[in-house]
Amino acid sequence: MIPMKLFQSQVADWMTREPVTVASTASLAEAYNLMEDQGVRRLPVVDRGVVRGIVTLSDILRVIPLIGEDGDRETRLMMSTRRVSDVMTYDPVTVQSEDTLLDVAERMLEYQVSGLPVRDGQRLVGIITESDIFRLVIEALSEADVEE
């Protein structure tokens, strides 16, 4: 059984700090390459220090122009003139760093999202994803096995 106290942990204890971000004016190719280079599937969109949105790999792949069957994804993205602002989700659901993981899990389920930007006031301080929640569950189950 997973102790409820773990779900009362603060977001700040489980989030990824200083996440990779992208500007709304960046090209889709830039955002895609940033995701590939950093091994992430979503990027908070930040302009002048303010969280404006979030863009996911799925958002980008959904709008890649179909340019022949032989063209690879990167080539098709490079030929696109579209910007992050064209495909991002504006005003995304966010959480505060002092919120609990239970708050996060409930918001993810309610809004059917797999990651949330984390703010401290208006400033972006991290991102928390379903993988972070899975990590908590695995740690809790591992501890439960040790206790038995």
NUDO-179007 format. One line per 5 residues: number of its first residue (from 0); their letters; for each residue z, y, x of C-alpha. Coordinates in nm, 2 decimals, decimal comma. Example, Ala and Ser with C-alpha at 12.3 -4.5 7.8 and 13.67 -1.06 7.14 Angstrom:
REM NUDO-179007
0) as) 0,78/-0,45/1,23 ~ 0,71/-0,11/1,37
END
This chain:
REM NUDO-179007
0) mipmk) 0,00/0,00/0,00 ~ -0,08/0,35/0,13 ~ 0,22/0,57/0,13 ~ 0,18/0,87/-0,10 ~ 0,33/1,10/0,17
5) lfqsq) 0,00/1,06/0,37 ~ -0,19/1,21/0,09 ~ 0,05/1,50/0,09 ~ -0,05/1,57/0,45 ~ -0,21/1,90/0,50
10) vadwm) -0,58/1,94/0,55 ~ -0,52/2,11/0,89 ~ -0,39/1,77/1,02 ~ -0,71/1,58/0,94 ~ -1,00/1,83/0,95
15) trepv) -1,25/1,89/1,22 ~ -1,16/2,22/1,38 ~ -1,43/2,48/1,48 ~ -1,72/2,30/1,31 ~ -2,08/2,35/1,40
20) tvast) -2,22/2,62/1,18 ~ -2,56/2,77/1,10 ~ -2,68/3,11/0,98 ~ -2,86/3,14/0,65 ~ -3,16/3,29/0,83
25) aslae) -3,20/2,98/1,06 ~ -3,51/2,77/1,00 ~ -3,48/2,43/0,85 ~ -3,60/2,29/1,18 ~ -3,32/2,46/1,37
30) aynlm) -3,06/2,33/1,12 ~ -3,21/1,98/1,13 ~ -3,21/1,98/1,51 ~ -2,85/2,11/1,52 ~ -2,74/1,82/1,29
35) edqgv) -2,93/1,57/1,51 ~ -2,79/1,71/1,83 ~ -2,43/1,72/1,70 ~ -2,43/1,40/1,50 ~ -2,34/1,57/1,17
40) rrlpv) -2,48/1,55/0,82 ~ -2,37/1,89/0,69 ~ -2,33/2,24/0,83 ~ -2,13/2,53/0,68 ~ -2,35/2,83/0,65
45) vdrgv) -2,18/3,13/0,80 ~ -2,31/3,49/0,81 ~ -2,10/3,76/0,98 ~ -1,80/3,54/0,98 ~ -1,81/3,47/0,61
50) vrgiv) -1,88/3,12/0,46 ~ -2,19/3,17/0,24 ~ -2,28/2,81/0,17 ~ -2,33/2,46/0,30 ~ -2,64/2,28/0,39
55) tlsdi) -2,67/1,90/0,41 ~ -2,92/1,67/0,58 ~ -3,02/1,56/0,23 ~ -3,09/1,92/0,13 ~ -3,33/1,95/0,42
60) lrvip) -3,50/1,61/0,38 ~ -3,56/1,68/0,01 ~ -3,79/1,98/0,09 ~ -3,98/1,87/0,40 ~ -4,34/1,94/0,33
65) liged) -4,55/1,62/0,32 ~ -4,81/1,68/0,58 ~ -5,01/1,36/0,62 ~ -4,86/1,01/0,66 ~ -4,86/1,02/1,04
70) gdret) -4,65/1,33/1,08 ~ -4,29/1,27/1,19 ~ -4,00/1,45/1,03 ~ -3,95/1,70/1,32 ~ -4,32/1,80/1,32
75) rlmms) -4,31/1,85/0,94 ~ -4,00/2,06/0,98 ~ -4,14/2,27/1,26 ~ -4,44/2,35/1,04 ~ -4,22/2,46/0,76
80) trrvs) -4,14/2,83/0,73 ~ -3,85/2,77/0,50 ~ -3,50/2,89/0,59 ~ -3,15/2,75/0,54 ~ -3,10/3,01/0,26
85) dvmty) -3,38/2,84/0,07 ~ -3,20/2,51/0,03 ~ -2,83/2,56/0,09 ~ -2,56/2,54/-0,18 ~ -2,43/2,89/-0,22
90) dpvtv) -2,06/2,96/-0,27 ~ -1,95/2,60/-0,19 ~ -1,63/2,45/-0,31 ~ -1,38/2,50/-0,02 ~ -1,02/2,41/0,05
95) qsedt) -0,75/2,60/0,24 ~ -0,60/2,45/0,56 ~ -0,26/2,41/0,39 ~ -0,40/2,22/0,09 ~ -0,31/1,85/0,07
100) lldva) -0,55/1,56/0,12 ~ -0,49/1,46/-0,24 ~ -0,62/1,81/-0,33 ~ -0,93/1,74/-0,11 ~ -0,99/1,39/-0,26
105) ermle) -0,96/1,53/-0,61 ~ -1,21/1,81/-0,54 ~ -1,46/1,58/-0,37 ~ -1,45/1,35/-0,67 ~ -1,47/1,63/-0,92
110) yqvsg) -1,76/1,81/-0,76 ~ -1,93/1,49/-0,62 ~ -1,94/1,62/-0,26 ~ -1,87/1,44/0,06 ~ -1,75/1,74/0,27
115) lpvrd) -1,57/2,07/0,22 ~ -1,55/2,38/0,44 ~ -1,19/2,46/0,52 ~ -1,07/2,82/0,51 ~ -0,77/3,01/0,62
120) gqrlv) -0,79/3,30/0,39 ~ -1,16/3,39/0,41 ~ -1,21/3,27/0,77 ~ -1,37/2,92/0,83 ~ -1,14/2,71/1,04
125) giite) -1,28/2,36/0,99 ~ -1,45/2,10/0,77 ~ -1,31/1,80/0,61 ~ -1,53/1,50/0,51 ~ -1,51/1,17/0,34
130) sdifr) -1,49/1,02/0,69 ~ -1,16/1,20/0,75 ~ -1,02/1,05/0,42 ~ -1,14/0,71/0,53 ~ -0,97/0,76/0,87
135) lviea) -0,64/0,84/0,69 ~ -0,68/0,52/0,48 ~ -0,75/0,30/0,79 ~ -0,45/0,45/0,98 ~ -0,23/0,39/0,68
140) lsead) -0,34/0,03/0,63 ~ -0,31/-0,04/1,00 ~ 0,05/0,10/0,99 ~ 0,12/-0,12/0,69 ~ 0,00/-0,43/0,87
145) vee) 0,23/-0,35/1,17 ~ 0,53/-0,31/0,94 ~ 0,48/-0,65/0,77
END
